[in-house]
């Protein structure tokens, strides 16, 4: 059995929602009009997904997206 790659942290909730629906990467790719490899590269962390892609993916799997900004310490 092939070893599964870990899901990129940002994509984990989206992948969980996809899998809960029983959808394959190929099916989501068809819905988004991209290839299965395109989905795989983003889910696996090989390519950083754009905000636009994340928003479309979230909407398709029934999730919403929220962006939060938090203060960080200045490193001077």
N, C-alpha and C positions, 0 to 999 in steps of 0.2 A: 504494500500500500504506500503511495507517495506521501512524503512528509508535507503537512500543510504549513504554509507560510503564516506568520502572525499577521493579523489585520492591523493596519495603521490605526493609531489611537483615535484620530479624528473621524475615521470612517466606521469604527466599531458599531455605533448605534444604528447606522444606516445598513450595515451588513446584517446585523441581528434582525432588523425589521424585514429586510429582503428574505432572509432565510426563514423567518417565522411565517412568511406568506408562501413559502415553498418555491420561490422564484430563483432561477439561475442567473448567473452573470449575463449569459447570452440573452435571456428574456429582458432583463433590465436594459441591456445594450440596445435591443430592438426598440424598446419604449423611448429611449433617449436618442435613438438614431446614431449610435456609435457601435463599435465592435466589442465583442466579449473581451478581447485583449485590452482595450481601452479601459473597461471597467476593472479588470484584473490588476492592471498597473496602478490604478488609483487605490483600490482596496488593499493591495499589498504594500503600498508605500513606496513603490519605485518611482512614481510621479506624484507631485504635490497637486491635489485637485484645486481647481479654481473655485471661488465663491459661487459663481454662476452654476457650475457643475454640482456643487454640494446642495444648492438650493433646489435644483431640478430633481436630483436624486431623492432628496428628502420629501419633496412633494409627491413623487411617484409612490414612495413606500409609506405614505401617510404620516409623515413627521413634519414638524416645523423647525425652522432654524433660527437661533438667536445668537447674536454676536455680543460678547461682553468685553468691555475694556476695564482693566484694573490697574491701579497705580503700582509702580515698581520702584525699587530704591535706585536713586541716582548713583552711578559708579564713576565718580570723578577721580 
